[in-house]
Amino acid sequence: MPMKLWISREEEAEIPNFTSLEEARKYFKEKYEDAFQLSESFKIDGEQVYSYMYIVDRKKFNEMQDYMEKHNTRLIDAGNPETKGFMESYQSIL
């Protein structure tokens, strides 16, 4: 399967302002299907913020998930040949 393209700045500018988590989730799921998933949520200045991942290379992304589980880490050493391409396998969306 060929790699998907990252979301461009132009596409990013067209993303609407959402009024709820469900509205955002529905929009991204309809547009990006299974390439879109919730990453984590956290608070910034008292406001709940949700971080998503747009997966552009599913094979490499799954390798990264396996690596993190095997090594019990969330940190990826980009200079390690074993982890090459992991960070390029997805795009973060806030």
C-alpha positions, -999 to 999 in steps of 0.1 A, spaced: 0 0 0 15 34 -10 21 59 17 -6 85 22 2 122 20 5 143 51 -23 168 57 -12 200 39 -13 235 54 -41 243 30 -61 213 42 -53 222 78 -67 258 72 -100 242 60 -105 222 92 -136 237 110 -137 248 146 -154 221 164 -179 225 193 -174 190 207 -151 160 207 -178 139 189 -181 165 161 -143 165 156 -141 127 158 -169 123 132 -153 148 108 -119 131 109 -132 96 107 -153 105 77 -124 122 60 -95 99 69 -112 67 79 -90 42 98 -59 63 93 -72 86 120 -71 78 157 -72 94 191 -37 96 207 -42 112 241 -60 140 259 -46 166 283 -53 200 297 -38 233 286 -47 263 306 -76 244 321 -91 235 288 -93 198 277 -73 192 245 -74 161 223 -44 149 203 -50 127 173 -27 108 149 -31 106 111 -14 74 101 3 77 68 23 45 68 4 18 87 31 -9 84 58 13 98 34 27 124 26 -8 136 63 -16 138 67 15 160 38 4 183 54 -31 186 88 -15 193 74 7 221 56 -22 237 87 -45 235 110 -19 250 83 -4 274 89 31 261 72 60 244 105 75 233 119 69 198 156 74 190 154 87 154 191 79 150 186 42 157 185 21 125 159 -2 141 135 28 145 141 44 111 109 58 96 89 55 128 84 92 133 74 97 97 47 71 99 21 95 114 12 131 117 1 146 150 -31 167 150 -40 189 179 
